[in-house]
Amino acid sequence: MTCYREWDGRLEGLEGENEEFWARLDEHGEITQKEDGREDLMDEIGGLQLELKDLHRKREAELFESRAQILEEKEEREMI
């Protein structure tokens, strides 16, 4: 009889530990998903930053070309 009580006590203890383990595992999974989401967002931000730099370079090039064209037209008018 005492053997059964010991086993029941041990079984209850193991069941409690098992529940705690699963709770921690779920918590770990949630944290991992959040970290993965953060990494995805950081990758997206990095891509957007590169895109923004590229657009800025293109704008600067267009402005430079526009200024050069304006100067060229002004020089042509002055020559006439």
mmJSON file of the N, C-alpha and C atoms, coordinates in Angstrom:
{"data_MODEL":{"atom_site":{
"group_PDB":["ATOM","ATOM","ATOM","ATOM","ATOM","ATOM","ATOM","ATOM","ATOM","ATOM","ATOM","ATOM","ATOM","ATOM","ATOM","ATOM","ATOM","ATOM","ATOM","ATOM","ATOM","ATOM","ATOM","ATOM","ATOM","ATOM","ATOM","ATOM","ATOM","ATOM","ATOM","ATOM","ATOM","ATOM","ATOM","ATOM","ATOM","ATOM","ATOM","ATOM","ATOM","ATOM","ATOM","ATOM","ATOM","ATOM","ATOM","ATOM","ATOM","ATOM","ATOM","ATOM","ATOM","ATOM","ATOM","ATOM","ATOM","ATOM","ATOM","ATOM","ATOM","ATOM","ATOM","ATOM","ATOM","ATOM","ATOM","ATOM","ATOM","ATOM","ATOM","ATOM","ATOM","ATOM","ATOM","ATOM","ATOM","ATOM","ATOM","ATOM","ATOM","ATOM","ATOM","ATOM","ATOM","ATOM","ATOM","ATOM","ATOM","ATOM","ATOM","ATOM","ATOM","ATOM","ATOM","ATOM","ATOM","ATOM","ATOM","ATOM","ATOM","ATOM","ATOM","ATOM","ATOM","ATOM","ATOM","ATOM","ATOM","ATOM","ATOM","ATOM","ATOM","ATOM","ATOM","ATOM","ATOM","ATOM","ATOM","ATOM","ATOM","ATOM","ATOM","ATOM","ATOM","ATOM","ATOM","ATOM","ATOM","ATOM","ATOM","ATOM","ATOM","ATOM","ATOM","ATOM","ATOM","ATOM","ATOM","ATOM","ATOM","ATOM","ATOM","ATOM","ATOM","ATOM","ATOM","ATOM","ATOM","ATOM","ATOM","ATOM","ATOM","ATOM","ATOM","ATOM","ATOM","ATOM","ATOM","ATOM","ATOM","ATOM","ATOM","ATOM","ATOM","ATOM","ATOM","ATOM","ATOM","ATOM","ATOM","ATOM","ATOM","ATOM","ATOM","ATOM","ATOM","ATOM","ATOM","ATOM","ATOM","ATOM","ATOM","ATOM","ATOM","ATOM","ATOM","ATOM","ATOM","ATOM","ATOM","ATOM","ATOM","ATOM","ATOM","ATOM","ATOM","ATOM","ATOM","ATOM","ATOM","ATOM","ATOM","ATOM","ATOM","ATOM","ATOM","ATOM","ATOM","ATOM","ATOM","ATOM","ATOM","ATOM","ATOM","ATOM","ATOM","ATOM","ATOM","ATOM","ATOM","ATOM","ATOM","ATOM","ATOM","ATOM","ATOM","ATOM","ATOM","ATOM","ATOM","ATOM","ATOM","ATOM","ATOM","ATOM","ATOM","ATOM","ATOM","ATOM"],
"id":[1,2,3,4,5,6,7,8,9,10,11,12,13,14,15,16,17,18,19,20,21,22,23,24,25,26,27,28,29,30,31,32,33,34,35,36,37,38,39,40,41,42,43,44,45,46,47,48,49,50,51,52,53,54,55,56,57,58,59,60,61,62,63,64,65,66,67,68,69,70,71,72,73,74,75,76,77,78,79,80,81,82,83,84,85,86,87,88,89,90,91,92,93,94,95,96,97,98,99,100,101,102,103,104,105,106,107,108,109,110,111,112,113,114,115,116,117,118,119,120,121,122,123,124,125,126,127,128,129,130,131,132,133,134,135,136,137,138,139,140,141,142,143,144,145,146,147,148,149,150,151,152,153,154,155,156,157,158,159,160,161,162,163,164,165,166,167,168,169,170,171,172,173,174,175,176,177,178,179,180,181,182,183,184,185,186,187,188,189,190,191,192,193,194,195,196,197,198,199,200,201,202,203,204,205,206,207,208,209,210,211,212,213,214,215,216,217,218,219,220,221,222,223,224,225,226,227,228,229,230,231,232,233,234,235,236,237,238,239,240],
"type_symbol":["N","C","C","N","C","C","N","C","C","N","C","C","N","C","C","N","C","C","N","C","C","N","C","C","N","C","C","N","C","C","N","C","C","N","C","C","N","C","C","N","C","C","N","C","C","N","C","C","N","C","C","N","C","C","N","C","C","N","C","C","N","C","C","N","C","C","N","C","C","N","C","C","N","C","C","N","C","C","N","C","C","N","C","C","N","C","C","N","C","C","N","C","C","N","C","C","N","C","C","N","C","C","N","C","C","N","C","C","N","C","C","N","C","C","N","C","C","N","C","C","N","C","C","N","C","C","N","C","C","N","C","C","N","C","C","N","C","C","N","C","C","N","C","C","N","C","C","N","C","C","N","C","C","N","C","C","N","C","C","N","C","C","N","C","C","N","C","C","N","C","C","N","C","C","N","C","C","N","C","C","N","C","C","N","C","C","N","C","C","N","C","C","N","C","C","N","C","C","N","C","C","N","C","C","N","C","C","N","C","C","N","C","C","N","C","C","N","C","C","N","C","C","N","C","C","N","C","C","N","C","C","N","C","C","N","C","C","N","C","C"],
"label_atom_id":["N","CA","C","N","CA","C","N","CA","C","N","CA","C","N","CA","C","N","CA","C","N","CA","C","N","CA","C","N","CA","C","N","CA","C","N","CA","C","N","CA","C","N","CA","C","N","CA","C","N","CA","C","N","CA","C","N","CA","C","N","CA","C","N","CA","C","N","CA","C","N","CA","C","N","CA","C","N","CA","C","N","CA","C","N","CA","C","N","CA","C","N","CA","C","N","CA","C","N","CA","C","N","CA","C","N","CA","C","N","CA","C","N","CA","C","N","CA","C","N","CA","C","N","CA","C","N","CA","C","N","CA","C","N","CA","C","N","CA","C","N","CA","C","N","CA","C","N","CA","C","N","CA","C","N","CA","C","N","CA","C","N","CA","C","N","CA","C","N","CA","C","N","CA","C","N","CA","C","N","CA","C","N","CA","C","N","CA","C","N","CA","C","N","CA","C","N","CA","C","N","CA","C","N","CA","C","N","CA","C","N","CA","C","N","CA","C","N","CA","C","N","CA","C","N","CA","C","N","CA","C","N","CA","C","N","CA","C","N","CA","C","N","CA","C","N","CA","C","N","CA","C","N","CA","C","N","CA","C","N","CA","C","N","CA","C","N","CA","C","N","CA","C","N","CA","C","N","CA","C"],
"label_alt_id":[null,null,null,null,null,null,null,null,null,null,null,null,null,null,null,null,null,null,null,null,null,null,null,null,null,null,null,null,null,null,null,null,null,null,null,null,null,null,null,null,null,null,null,null,null,null,null,null,null,null,null,null,null,null,null,null,null,null,null,null,null,null,null,null,null,null,null,null,null,null,null,null,null,null,null,null,null,null,null,null,null,null,null,null,null,null,null,null,null,null,null,null,null,null,null,null,null,null,null,null,null,null,null,null,null,null,null,null,null,null,null,null,null,null,null,null,null,null,null,null,null,null,null,null,null,null,null,null,null,null,null,null,null,null,null,null,null,null,null,null,null,null,null,null,null,null,null,null,null,null,null,null,null,null,null,null,null,null,null,null,null,null,null,null,null,null,null,null,null,null,null,null,null,null,null,null,null,null,null,null,null,null,null,null,null,null,null,null,null,null,null,null,null,null,null,null,null,null,null,null,null,null,null,null,null,null,null,null,null,null,null,null,null,null,null,null,null,null,null,null,null,null,null,null,null,null,null,null,null,null,null,null,null,null,null,null,null,null,null,null],
"label_comp_id":["MET","MET","MET","THR","THR","THR","CYS","CYS","CYS","TYR","TYR","TYR","ARG","ARG","ARG","GLU","GLU","GLU","TRP","TRP","TRP","ASP","ASP","ASP","GLY","GLY","GLY","ARG","ARG","ARG","LEU","LEU","LEU","GLU","GLU","GLU","GLY","GLY","GLY","LEU","LEU","LEU","GLU","GLU","GLU","GLY","GLY","GLY","GLU","GLU","GLU","ASN","ASN","ASN","GLU","GLU","GLU","GLU","GLU","GLU","PHE","PHE","PHE","TRP","TRP","TRP","ALA","ALA","ALA","ARG","ARG","ARG","LEU","LEU","LEU","ASP","ASP","ASP","GLU","GLU","GLU","HIS","HIS","HIS","GLY","GLY","GLY","GLU","GLU","GLU","ILE","ILE","ILE","THR","THR","THR","GLN","GLN","GLN","LYS","LYS","LYS","GLU","GLU","GLU","ASP","ASP","ASP","GLY","GLY","GLY","ARG","ARG","ARG","GLU","GLU","GLU","ASP","ASP","ASP","LEU","LEU","LEU","MET","MET","MET","ASP","ASP","ASP","GLU","GLU","GLU","ILE","ILE","ILE","GLY","GLY","GLY","GLY","GLY","GLY","LEU","LEU","LEU","GLN","GLN","GLN","LEU","LEU","LEU","GLU","GLU","GLU","LEU","LEU","LEU","LYS","LYS","LYS","ASP","ASP","ASP","LEU","LEU","LEU","HIS","HIS","HIS","ARG","ARG","ARG","LYS","LYS","LYS","ARG","ARG","ARG","GLU","GLU","GLU","ALA","ALA","ALA","GLU","GLU","GLU","LEU","LEU","LEU","PHE","PHE","PHE","GLU","GLU","GLU","SER","SER","SER","ARG","ARG","ARG","ALA","ALA","ALA","GLN","GLN","GLN","ILE","ILE","ILE","LEU","LEU","LEU","GLU","GLU","GLU","GLU","GLU","GLU","LYS","LYS","LYS","GLU","GLU","GLU","GLU","GLU","GLU","ARG","ARG","ARG","GLU","GLU","GLU","MET","MET","MET","ILE","ILE","ILE"],
"label_asym_id":["A","A","A","A","A","A","A","A","A","A","A","A","A","A","A","A","A","A","A","A","A","A","A","A","A","A","A","A","A","A","A","A","A","A","A","A","A","A","A","A","A","A","A","A","A","A","A","A","A","A","A","A","A","A","A","A","A","A","A","A","A","A","A","A","A","A","A","A","A","A","A","A","A","A","A","A","A","A","A","A","A","A","A","A","A","A","A","A","A","A","A","A","A","A","A","A","A","A","A","A","A","A","A","A","A","A","A","A","A","A","A","A","A","A","A","A","A","A","A","A","A","A","A","A","A","A","A","A","A","A","A","A","A","A","A","A","A","A","A","A","A","A","A","A","A","A","A","A","A","A","A","A","A","A","A","A","A","A","A","A","A","A","A","A","A","A","A","A","A","A","A","A","A","A","A","A","A","A","A","A","A","A","A","A","A","A","A","A","A","A","A","A","A","A","A","A","A","A","A","A","A","A","A","A","A","A","A","A","A","A","A","A","A","A","A","A","A","A","A","A","A","A","A","A","A","A","A","A","A","A","A","A","A","A","A","A","A","A","A","A"],
"label_entity_id":["1","1","1","1","1","1","1","1","1","1","1","1","1","1","1","1","1","1","1","1","1","1","1","1","1","1","1","1","1","1","1","1","1","1","1","1","1","1","1","1","1","1","1","1","1","1","1","1","1","1","1","1","1","1","1","1","1","1","1","1","1","1","1","1","1","1","1","1","1","1","1","1","1","1","1","1","1","1","1","1","1","1","1","1","1","1","1","1","1","1","1","1","1","1","1","1","1","1","1","1","1","1","1","1","1","1","1","1","1","1","1","1","1","1","1","1","1","1","1","1","1","1","1","1","1","1","1","1","1","1","1","1","1","1","1","1","1","1","1","1","1","1","1","1","1","1","1","1","1","1","1","1","1","1","1","1","1","1","1","1","1","1","1","1","1","1","1","1","1","1","1","1","1","1","1","1","1","1","1","1","1","1","1","1","1","1","1","1","1","1","1","1","1","1","1","1","1","1","1","1","1","1","1","1","1","1","1","1","1","1","1","1","1","1","1","1","1","1","1","1","1","1","1","1","1","1","1","1","1","1","1","1","1","1","1","1","1","1","1","1"],
"label_seq_id":[1,1,1,2,2,2,3,3,3,4,4,4,5,5,5,6,6,6,7,7,7,8,8,8,9,9,9,10,10,10,11,11,11,12,12,12,13,13,13,14,14,14,15,15,15,16,16,16,17,17,17,18,18,18,19,19,19,20,20,20,21,21,21,22,22,22,23,23,23,24,24,24,25,25,25,26,26,26,27,27,27,28,28,28,29,29,29,30,30,30,31,31,31,32,32,32,33,33,33,34,34,34,35,35,35,36,36,36,37,37,37,38,38,38,39,39,39,40,40,40,41,41,41,42,42,42,43,43,43,44,44,44,45,45,45,46,46,46,47,47,47,48,48,48,49,49,49,50,50,50,51,51,51,52,52,52,53,53,53,54,54,54,55,55,55,56,56,56,57,57,57,58,58,58,59,59,59,60,60,60,61,61,61,62,62,62,63,63,63,64,64,64,65,65,65,66,66,66,67,67,67,68,68,68,69,69,69,70,70,70,71,71,71,72,72,72,73,73,73,74,74,74,75,75,75,76,76,76,77,77,77,78,78,78,79,79,79,80,80,80],
"pdbx_PDB_ins_code":[null,null,null,null,null,null,null,null,null,null,null,null,null,null,null,null,null,null,null,null,null,null,null,null,null,null,null,null,null,null,null,null,null,null,null,null,null,null,null,null,null,null,null,null,null,null,null,null,null,null,null,null,null,null,null,null,null,null,null,null,null,null,null,null,null,null,null,null,null,null,null,null,null,null,null,null,null,null,null,null,null,null,null,null,null,null,null,null,null,null,null,null,null,null,null,null,null,null,null,null,null,null,null,null,null,null,null,null,null,null,null,null,null,null,null,null,null,null,null,null,null,null,null,null,null,null,null,null,null,null,null,null,null,null,null,null,null,null,null,null,null,null,null,null,null,null,null,null,null,null,null,null,null,null,null,null,null,null,null,null,null,null,null,null,null,null,null,null,null,null,null,null,null,null,null,null,null,null,null,null,null,null,null,null,null,null,null,null,null,null,null,null,null,null,null,null,null,null,null,null,null,null,null,null,null,null,null,null,null,null,null,null,null,null,null,null,null,null,null,null,null,null,null,null,null,null,null,null,null,null,null,null,null,null,null,null,null,null,null,null],
"Cartn_x":[0.809,0.0,0.871,1.902,2.775,3.508,3.778,4.446,3.586,2.288,1.378,1.322,1.32,1.285,2.553,3.672,4.931,4.894,4.406,4.332,3.346,2.231,1.252,1.862,2.579,3.232,4.278,5.052,6.076,5.441,4.35,3.644,3.071,2.482,1.946,3.064,4.179,5.337,5.834,5.905,6.358,5.362,4.084,3.072,3.19,3.448,3.646,4.867,5.965,7.182,6.947,6.184,5.872,5.077,4.099,3.31,4.183,5.075,5.994,6.902,7.367,8.226,7.499,6.259,5.487,5.195,4.944,4.698,5.953,7.105,8.36,8.657,8.345,8.562,7.678,6.423,5.526,6.059,6.51,7.062,8.281,9.135,10.333,9.931,8.913,8.443,7.93,7.206,6.699,7.846,8.84,10.0,10.737,10.899,11.593,10.845,9.514,8.715,8.873,8.884,9.066,10.432,11.462,12.811,12.87,12.227,12.192,11.473,10.376,9.638,10.483,11.25,12.143,13.209,13.767,14.794,14.216,12.995,12.341,12.143,11.707,11.506,12.827,13.87,15.179,15.66,15.432,15.798,15.013,13.727,12.882,13.338,13.661,14.151,15.453,16.336,17.599,17.362,16.43,16.103,15.525,14.652,14.053,15.104,16.065,17.134,17.971,18.26,19.018,18.223,16.938,16.061,16.031,15.954,15.936,17.244,18.364,19.66,19.727,19.226,19.231,18.372,17.182,16.311,16.965,17.66,18.352,19.453,20.204,21.267,20.679,19.56,18.917,18.43,17.877,17.389,18.542,19.637,20.818,21.325,21.344,21.805,20.869,19.571,18.605,18.766,18.97,19.188,20.447,21.495,22.756,22.56,21.879,21.618,20.753,19.77,18.883,19.664,20.512,21.336,22.275,22.86,23.762,23.004,21.798,20.997,20.619,20.259,19.907,21.106,22.282,23.494,23.805,23.629,23.89,22.958,21.687,20.709,21.015,21.444,21.789,22.98,23.991,25.172,24.802,23.887,23.453,22.745,21.897,21.183,22.147,23.157,24.133,24.965,25.166,25.963,25.191,23.904,23.073,22.995],
"Cartn_y":[-1.178,0.0,1.267,1.267,2.435,2.628,1.528,1.609,2.389,2.089,2.789,4.273,4.588,5.998,6.717,6.038,6.63,6.879,5.868,5.995,7.081,7.144,8.19,9.561,9.711,10.982,11.344,10.344,10.591,10.927,10.226,10.461,11.878,12.293,13.651,14.678,14.404,15.305,15.39,14.238,14.225,14.921,14.748,15.422,16.944,17.383,18.809,19.331,18.565,18.96,18.998,18.005,17.935,19.164,19.572,20.761,22.018,22.104,23.245,23.261,22.069,21.941,22.423,21.971,22.36,23.863,24.416,25.855,26.632,26.183,26.846,26.682,25.5,25.24,26.153,26.326,27.247,28.672,29.054,30.394,30.602,29.585,29.649,29.772,29.028,29.097,30.478,31.103,32.456,33.447,33.304,34.202,34.02,32.777,32.486,33.098,32.985,33.577,35.092,35.701,37.154,37.545,36.764,37.062,36.905,35.859,35.665,36.83,37.265,38.408,39.664,39.847,41.004,40.958,39.769,39.622,39.922,39.447,39.735,41.235,41.894,43.341,44.075,43.622,44.256,44.082,42.901,42.676,43.61,43.749,44.623,46.079,46.492,47.857,48.077,47.104,47.214,47.364,46.575,46.67,48.029,48.537,49.857,50.964,50.815,51.811,51.83,50.638,50.578,51.202,50.911,51.469,53.0,53.493,54.938,55.584,54.947,55.471,55.503,54.448,54.38,55.501,55.706,56.78,58.148,58.31,59.571,59.809,58.765,58.897,59.262,58.604,58.9,60.344,60.805,62.185,63.163,62.881,63.745,63.771,62.615,62.554,63.339,63.218,63.973,65.469,65.889,67.304,67.816,67.012,67.396,67.539,66.564,66.616,67.823,68.101,69.239,70.547,70.675,71.886,72.041,70.909,70.947,71.373,70.872,71.227,72.711,73.212,74.634,75.502,75.131,75.9,75.861,74.708,74.545,75.442,75.436,76.271,77.753,78.094,79.499,79.932,79.078,79.372,79.537,78.679,78.767,80.099,80.53,81.79,82.98,82.868,83.958,84.054,82.943,82.921,83.562,83.54,84.063,85.539],
"Cartn_z":[0.0,0.0,0.0,0.822,0.873,-0.449,-1.124,-2.428,-3.414,-3.392,-4.299,-3.977,-2.699,-2.301,-2.757,-2.592,-3.053,-4.551,-5.282,-6.733,-7.14,-6.436,-6.728,-6.484,-5.391,-5.075,-6.126,-6.509,-7.532,-8.87,-9.182,-10.437,-10.471,-9.375,-9.296,-9.453,-8.804,-8.913,-10.353,-11.017,-12.403,-13.325,-13.036,-13.842,-13.685,-12.479,-12.236,-12.971,-12.896,-13.604,-15.111,-15.578,-17.005,-17.448,-16.653,-16.967,-16.986,-16.003,-15.963,-17.198,-17.568,-18.737,-19.989,-20.177,-21.356,-21.348,-20.187,-20.087,-20.488,-20.0,-20.362,-21.852,-22.381,-23.8,-24.654,-24.249,-24.959,-24.895,-23.717,-23.518,-24.413,-24.459,-25.302,-26.775,-27.182,-28.563,-28.91,-27.992,-28.218,-28.342,-27.484,-27.524,-28.85,-29.269,-30.522,-31.703,-31.685,-32.763,-32.783,-31.604,-31.528,-32.078,-31.729,-32.214,-33.726,-34.248,-35.694,-36.365,-35.755,-36.289,-36.285,-35.198,-35.111,-36.195,-36.4,-37.43,-38.809,-39.061,-40.337,-40.511,-39.439,-39.506,-39.729,-39.064,-39.241,-40.683,-41.262,-42.657,-43.574,-43.29,-44.097,-43.971,-42.753,-42.533,-43.293,-43.239,-43.974,-45.472,-46.001,-47.422,-47.769,-46.908,-47.143,-47.071,-46.164,-46.067,-47.346,-47.882,-49.135,-50.282,-50.303,-51.326,-51.229,-50.002,-49.776,-50.237,-49.929,-50.372,-51.893,-52.533,-53.986,-54.579,-54.01,-54.485,-54.286,-53.172,-52.897,-53.937,-54.252,-55.263,-56.621,-56.968,-58.251,-58.287,-57.193,-57.12,-57.27,-56.588,-56.696,-58.13,-58.783,-60.178,-61.084,-60.863,-61.667,-61.455,-60.211,-59.925,-60.616,-60.567,-61.208,-62.71,-63.316,-64.755,-65.098,-64.273,-64.499,-64.433,-63.453,-63.328,-64.52,-64.929,-66.077,-67.329,-67.504,-68.663,-68.626,-67.457,-67.308,-67.646,-67.147,-67.451,-68.938,-69.542,-70.961,-71.781,-71.431,-72.133,-71.936,-70.726,-70.446,-71.282,-71.385,-72.195,-73.667,-74.139,-75.541,-75.802,-74.86,-75.008,-74.996,-74.143,-74.053,-75.322,-75.999,-77.215,-78.381,-78.293,-79.387,-79.307],
"occupancy":[1.0,1.0,1.0,1.0,1.0,1.0,1.0,1.0,1.0,1.0,1.0,1.0,1.0,1.0,1.0,1.0,1.0,1.0,1.0,1.0,1.0,1.0,1.0,1.0,1.0,1.0,1.0,1.0,1.0,1.0,1.0,1.0,1.0,1.0,1.0,1.0,1.0,1.0,1.0,1.0,1.0,1.0,1.0,1.0,1.0,1.0,1.0,1.0,1.0,1.0,1.0,1.0,1.0,1.0,1.0,1.0,1.0,1.0,1.0,1.0,1.0,1.0,1.0,1.0,1.0,1.0,1.0,1.0,1.0,1.0,1.0,1.0,1.0,1.0,1.0,1.0,1.0,1.0,1.0,1.0,1.0,1.0,1.0,1.0,1.0,1.0,1.0,1.0,1.0,1.0,1.0,1.0,1.0,1.0,1.0,1.0,1.0,1.0,1.0,1.0,1.0,1.0,1.0,1.0,1.0,1.0,1.0,1.0,1.0,1.0,1.0,1.0,1.0,1.0,1.0,1.0,1.0,1.0,1.0,1.0,1.0,1.0,1.0,1.0,1.0,1.0,1.0,1.0,1.0,1.0,1.0,1.0,1.0,1.0,1.0,1.0,1.0,1.0,1.0,1.0,1.0,1.0,1.0,1.0,1.0,1.0,1.0,1.0,1.0,1.0,1.0,1.0,1.0,1.0,1.0,1.0,1.0,1.0,1.0,1.0,1.0,1.0,1.0,1.0,1.0,1.0,1.0,1.0,1.0,1.0,1.0,1.0,1.0,1.0,1.0,1.0,1.0,1.0,1.0,1.0,1.0,1.0,1.0,1.0,1.0,1.0,1.0,1.0,1.0,1.0,1.0,1.0,1.0,1.0,1.0,1.0,1.0,1.0,1.0,1.0,1.0,1.0,1.0,1.0,1.0,1.0,1.0,1.0,1.0,1.0,1.0,1.0,1.0,1.0,1.0,1.0,1.0,1.0,1.0,1.0,1.0,1.0,1.0,1.0,1.0,1.0,1.0,1.0,1.0,1.0,1.0,1.0,1.0,1.0,1.0,1.0,1.0,1.0,1.0,1.0],
"B_iso_or_equiv":[0.0,0.0,0.0,0.0,0.0,0.0,0.0,0.0,0.0,0.0,0.0,0.0,0.0,0.0,0.0,0.0,0.0,0.0,0.0,0.0,0.0,0.0,0.0,0.0,0.0,0.0,0.0,0.0,0.0,0.0,0.0,0.0,0.0,0.0,0.0,0.0,0.0,0.0,0.0,0.0,0.0,0.0,0.0,0.0,0.0,0.0,0.0,0.0,0.0,0.0,0.0,0.0,0.0,0.0,0.0,0.0,0.0,0.0,0.0,0.0,0.0,0.0,0.0,0.0,0.0,0.0,0.0,0.0,0.0,0.0,0.0,0.0,0.0,0.0,0.0,0.0,0.0,0.0,0.0,0.0,0.0,0.0,0.0,0.0,0.0,0.0,0.0,0.0,0.0,0.0,0.0,0.0,0.0,0.0,0.0,0.0,0.0,0.0,0.0,0.0,0.0,0.0,0.0,0.0,0.0,0.0,0.0,0.0,0.0,0.0,0.0,0.0,0.0,0.0,0.0,0.0,0.0,0.0,0.0,0.0,0.0,0.0,0.0,0.0,0.0,0.0,0.0,0.0,0.0,0.0,0.0,0.0,0.0,0.0,0.0,0.0,0.0,0.0,0.0,0.0,0.0,0.0,0.0,0.0,0.0,0.0,0.0,0.0,0.0,0.0,0.0,0.0,0.0,0.0,0.0,0.0,0.0,0.0,0.0,0.0,0.0,0.0,0.0,0.0,0.0,0.0,0.0,0.0,0.0,0.0,0.0,0.0,0.0,0.0,0.0,0.0,0.0,0.0,0.0,0.0,0.0,0.0,0.0,0.0,0.0,0.0,0.0,0.0,0.0,0.0,0.0,0.0,0.0,0.0,0.0,0.0,0.0,0.0,0.0,0.0,0.0,0.0,0.0,0.0,0.0,0.0,0.0,0.0,0.0,0.0,0.0,0.0,0.0,0.0,0.0,0.0,0.0,0.0,0.0,0.0,0.0,0.0,0.0,0.0,0.0,0.0,0.0,0.0,0.0,0.0,0.0,0.0,0.0,0.0,0.0,0.0,0.0,0.0,0.0,0.0],
"pdbx_formal_charge":[null,null,null,null,null,null,null,null,null,null,null,null,null,null,null,null,null,null,null,null,null,null,null,null,null,null,null,null,null,null,null,null,null,null,null,null,null,null,null,null,null,null,null,null,null,null,null,null,null,null,null,null,null,null,null,null,null,null,null,null,null,null,null,null,null,null,null,null,null,null,null,null,null,null,null,null,null,null,null,null,null,null,null,null,null,null,null,null,null,null,null,null,null,null,null,null,null,null,null,null,null,null,null,null,null,null,null,null,null,null,null,null,null,null,null,null,null,null,null,null,null,null,null,null,null,null,null,null,null,null,null,null,null,null,null,null,null,null,null,null,null,null,null,null,null,null,null,null,null,null,null,null,null,null,null,null,null,null,null,null,null,null,null,null,null,null,null,null,null,null,null,null,null,null,null,null,null,null,null,null,null,null,null,null,null,null,null,null,null,null,null,null,null,null,null,null,null,null,null,null,null,null,null,null,null,null,null,null,null,null,null,null,null,null,null,null,null,null,null,null,null,null,null,null,null,null,null,null,null,null,null,null,null,null,null,null,null,null,null,null],
"auth_seq_id":[1,1,1,2,2,2,3,3,3,4,4,4,5,5,5,6,6,6,7,7,7,8,8,8,9,9,9,10,10,10,11,11,11,12,12,12,13,13,13,14,14,14,15,15,15,16,16,16,17,17,17,18,18,18,19,19,19,20,20,20,21,21,21,22,22,22,23,23,23,24,24,24,25,25,25,26,26,26,27,27,27,28,28,28,29,29,29,30,30,30,31,31,31,32,32,32,33,33,33,34,34,34,35,35,35,36,36,36,37,37,37,38,38,38,39,39,39,40,40,40,41,41,41,42,42,42,43,43,43,44,44,44,45,45,45,46,46,46,47,47,47,48,48,48,49,49,49,50,50,50,51,51,51,52,52,52,53,53,53,54,54,54,55,55,55,56,56,56,57,57,57,58,58,58,59,59,59,60,60,60,61,61,61,62,62,62,63,63,63,64,64,64,65,65,65,66,66,66,67,67,67,68,68,68,69,69,69,70,70,70,71,71,71,72,72,72,73,73,73,74,74,74,75,75,75,76,76,76,77,77,77,78,78,78,79,79,79,80,80,80],
"auth_comp_id":["MET","MET","MET","THR","THR","THR","CYS","CYS","CYS","TYR","TYR","TYR","ARG","ARG","ARG","GLU","GLU","GLU","TRP","TRP","TRP","ASP","ASP","ASP","GLY","GLY","GLY","ARG","ARG","ARG","LEU","LEU","LEU","GLU","GLU","GLU","GLY","GLY","GLY","LEU","LEU","LEU","GLU","GLU","GLU","GLY","GLY","GLY","GLU","GLU","GLU","ASN","ASN","ASN","GLU","GLU","GLU","GLU","GLU","GLU","PHE","PHE","PHE","TRP","TRP","TRP","ALA","ALA","ALA","ARG","ARG","ARG","LEU","LEU","LEU","ASP","ASP","ASP","GLU","GLU","GLU","HIS","HIS","HIS","GLY","GLY","GLY","GLU","GLU","GLU","ILE","ILE","ILE","THR","THR","THR","GLN","GLN","GLN","LYS","LYS","LYS","GLU","GLU","GLU","ASP","ASP","ASP","GLY","GLY","GLY","ARG","ARG","ARG","GLU","GLU","GLU","ASP","ASP","ASP","LEU","LEU","LEU","MET","MET","MET","ASP","ASP","ASP","GLU","GLU","GLU","ILE","ILE","ILE","GLY","GLY","GLY","GLY","GLY","GLY","LEU","LEU","LEU","GLN","GLN","GLN","LEU","LEU","LEU","GLU","GLU","GLU","LEU","LEU","LEU","LYS","LYS","LYS","ASP","ASP","ASP","LEU","LEU","LEU","HIS","HIS","HIS","ARG","ARG","ARG","LYS","LYS","LYS","ARG","ARG","ARG","GLU","GLU","GLU","ALA","ALA","ALA","GLU","GLU","GLU","LEU","LEU","LEU","PHE","PHE","PHE","GLU","GLU","GLU","SER","SER","SER","ARG","ARG","ARG","ALA","ALA","ALA","GLN","GLN","GLN","ILE","ILE","ILE","LEU","LEU","LEU","GLU","GLU","GLU","GLU","GLU","GLU","LYS","LYS","LYS","GLU","GLU","GLU","GLU","GLU","GLU","ARG","ARG","ARG","GLU","GLU","GLU","MET","MET","MET","ILE","ILE","ILE"],
"auth_asym_id":["A","A","A","A","A","A","A","A","A","A","A","A","A","A","A","A","A","A","A","A","A","A","A","A","A","A","A","A","A","A","A","A","A","A","A","A","A","A","A","A","A","A","A","A","A","A","A","A","A","A","A","A","A","A","A","A","A","A","A","A","A","A","A","A","A","A","A","A","A","A","A","A","A","A","A","A","A","A","A","A","A","A","A","A","A","A","A","A","A","A","A","A","A","A","A","A","A","A","A","A","A","A","A","A","A","A","A","A","A","A","A","A","A","A","A","A","A","A","A","A","A","A","A","A","A","A","A","A","A","A","A","A","A","A","A","A","A","A","A","A","A","A","A","A","A","A","A","A","A","A","A","A","A","A","A","A","A","A","A","A","A","A","A","A","A","A","A","A","A","A","A","A","A","A","A","A","A","A","A","A","A","A","A","A","A","A","A","A","A","A","A","A","A","A","A","A","A","A","A","A","A","A","A","A","A","A","A","A","A","A","A","A","A","A","A","A","A","A","A","A","A","A","A","A","A","A","A","A","A","A","A","A","A","A","A","A","A","A","A","A"],
"auth_atom_id":["N","CA","C","N","CA","C","N","CA","C","N","CA","C","N","CA","C","N","CA","C","N","CA","C","N","CA","C","N","CA","C","N","CA","C","N","CA","C","N","CA","C","N","CA","C","N","CA","C","N","CA","C","N","CA","C","N","CA","C","N","CA","C","N","CA","C","N","CA","C","N","CA","C","N","CA","C","N","CA","C","N","CA","C","N","CA","C","N","CA","C","N","CA","C","N","CA","C","N","CA","C","N","CA","C","N","CA","C","N","CA","C","N","CA","C","N","CA","C","N","CA","C","N","CA","C","N","CA","C","N","CA","C","N","CA","C","N","CA","C","N","CA","C","N","CA","C","N","CA","C","N","CA","C","N","CA","C","N","CA","C","N","CA","C","N","CA","C","N","CA","C","N","CA","C","N","CA","C","N","CA","C","N","CA","C","N","CA","C","N","CA","C","N","CA","C","N","CA","C","N","CA","C","N","CA","C","N","CA","C","N","CA","C","N","CA","C","N","CA","C","N","CA","C","N","CA","C","N","CA","C","N","CA","C","N","CA","C","N","CA","C","N","CA","C","N","CA","C","N","CA","C","N","CA","C","N","CA","C","N","CA","C","N","CA","C","N","CA","C","N","CA","C","N","CA","C","N","CA","C"],
"pdbx_PDB_model_num":[1,1,1,1,1,1,1,1,1,1,1,1,1,1,1,1,1,1,1,1,1,1,1,1,1,1,1,1,1,1,1,1,1,1,1,1,1,1,1,1,1,1,1,1,1,1,1,1,1,1,1,1,1,1,1,1,1,1,1,1,1,1,1,1,1,1,1,1,1,1,1,1,1,1,1,1,1,1,1,1,1,1,1,1,1,1,1,1,1,1,1,1,1,1,1,1,1,1,1,1,1,1,1,1,1,1,1,1,1,1,1,1,1,1,1,1,1,1,1,1,1,1,1,1,1,1,1,1,1,1,1,1,1,1,1,1,1,1,1,1,1,1,1,1,1,1,1,1,1,1,1,1,1,1,1,1,1,1,1,1,1,1,1,1,1,1,1,1,1,1,1,1,1,1,1,1,1,1,1,1,1,1,1,1,1,1,1,1,1,1,1,1,1,1,1,1,1,1,1,1,1,1,1,1,1,1,1,1,1,1,1,1,1,1,1,1,1,1,1,1,1,1,1,1,1,1,1,1,1,1,1,1,1,1,1,1,1,1,1,1]
}}}
